Amino acid sequence: MTRGLALAVALGLGALACSGAQSPTLASYFTSEPGLQTAGVKMIPIHTPKGNFKVWTKRFGSHPRIKLLLLHGGPGATHEYFEGLENDLAAAGIEFIYYDQLGSAYSDQPTDPSLWTIDRFVDEVEQVRVALGLDRSNFYLLGHSWGGILGVEYALRHGENIKGFILSSMMMSIPDYNRYADTVLAKQMPPEVVAEIKAIEARGDYENPRYMELLIPHFYHQHLCRLDDWPDAVNRALGRINRQIYVLMQGPSEFGASGLLENWDRKADLPKLAMPTLVIGGKYDTMDPEHMRWVSTQVQHGSFLYCPTGSHLAMWDDQQTYVRGLIKFLEAVDRGEQRVGF
């Protein structure tokens, strides 16, 4: 650990102690694991109808009541784009756990297409939760993008296990998202660019270099991550996407979903979510921020965090708003509060 990070952690934990909540000390937060030191990495066996595999997890820190499991997007991306949260979460004494879903870079990568279903992924998350010893007293779940779909599906089936839920940058209806992409996002682009993108897609010519030449400046840098230079963690996560999973579930188009998720819609089920829930949306997100705000009013105990300079990866291009809001929510729920004002 760098001296600066150690100081930040010490100050953060000290501030928590002053608030009256019992929090881990600096020593306890960085307690060594018993036996052989593995830097917090645990390969978890996953049982599936197609055999047994292993998924990769990595724990940072130790907090008795706040253990945050991160569900990455894609489908088929990696945990790596969450790395921008590390310093601030550690400074606040938050225990957090990276996790690459089955098929993603650090985990086993079977190729049987029947594995890539929502139901099987939900079962995988439950196996990971049990293996990590997470329960209602300490388990916080953050789902971003596709991870938001997975997180909501998990929360609807296993909500009794969750202390707090964070839904980040994911609308609760793929048909609504596709309409938003077509009627709002597309209209922010030059008409000739949209026409050329749609012509390429109509031909199924997704490997044409021109496709990315158009999407990167006109879509990705506007709505995915607005930083001029994308962080290495973002490039690594996107560069390792498992295309088999991504295309099967999301579809080949980068401008709307057309795969197995095309008709997914959970709007009517949101009132069933009873745990404290934080919904995060960014002004420039691929996901409609007003839809995200609405979602926060449909769950039983919802809060909404708006990132005014954020896009789909608001943890990077509106980093302080994102991470401070996240920490505020985690600490508030830990104190027994169900909603948080921002």
PyMOL commands that set and color helices and strands:
alter all, ss='L'
color gray80, all
select helices_A, chain A and resi 3-18+26-29+79-91+113-115+118-132+146-161+174-188+191-202+209-224+232-239+243-249+267-272+289-298+314-317+319-334
alter helices_A, ss='H'
color red, helices_A
select strands_A, chain A and resi 41-48+51-60+67-71+95-100+139-144+164-168+276-282+301-307
alter strands_A, ss='S'
color yellow, strands_A
deselect
rebuild
show_as cartoon
